[in-house]
Amino acid sequence: MSSEDDLIPVFIPALVALLIQAEELNGSPLTRNQVIAIRDNADCVMLPPSAKAEMEEERGYADIDPERCWEDWSILRAKLSAGDVSLHAPNPKM
């Protein structure tokens, strides 16, 4: 059971934005190992769930779950490729 006292990792910039940017720079789909390495080396802060929800509302999209980053990234990538969703990586300097 979650409470506001529990802290969760929030990636800044969003993990999904980092993965989109990395794949664009790579010029080909990321491998599972690349996705995990990006997650493991990304900056994050620990925030209460309500603060994470506020950040996602301001961004206009939810980040992927870091514990399921490969699975979530694979699903999102397929949706992006099919044109089912449109998501552009925000400028990391934002």
Secondary structure, 3 states (H helix, E strand, C coil): CCCCCCCEEEECCCHHHHHHHHHHHHCCCCCHHHHHHHHHHCCEEEECHHHHHHHHHHHCCCCCCHHHHHHHHHHHHHHHHHCCCCCCCCCCCC
